[in-house]
Amino acid sequence: MRISIIGHSGSGKTILANKIIKKFNIPYMEIDRLWFESGGNKVNGNNEDEKNKVRSYMKEKVLNFIEQDSWVSDGWYSKLQPFISEKADLIIFLDISLFRRLFNHLKRIFKNDKHKELTRLDDIKHFYSIVRGHLIMDKNIRDFADKYSDKVKIFKNYKELEKFVENL
């Protein structure tokens, strides 16, 4: 079983991944974690050399990880997703509304369930990133889901997602 979980920020990708890995005890890769490990959060966006180092690190890790027989990955990085999706048996697209994702992020802040590399101010700034990402990336992720439609299962709410996970 090789499962890729995609969706916009705040859609619940990591929560879903954790449910699946607990149920099946299979390896897990959180693409955001690779980004932090590579120092991606500290890179100057105008420095192509630094950005390329981050991309190379992440690509190497992804390519090695997806060679396993079973795995779950969560995250949406357009440059890496084609590699992951080619190997995936199933792609789960969490197509959750922008309003719900903003609410999820707010809950995450108050539960202090955040990436350890981020400050409270970073979390507050991330609201802007969620909206901006939705406006800029929504068409890209939908086009991607269409391209892999034979492997993609789309969920627009958590109730139908829970039923699906129960029946996996």
Secondary structure, DSSP 8 states (H G I E B T S, - for coil): -EEEEEESTTSSHHHHHHHHHHHH---EEEHHHHHHHTTGGG--TT-HHHHHHHHHHHHHHHHHHTTSSSEEEE---TTTHHHHHHH-SEEEEE---HHHHHHHHHHHHHTT-S-TT--HHHHHHHHHHHHHHHHHHHHHHHHHHHHTTTTEEEESSHHHHHHHHHH-
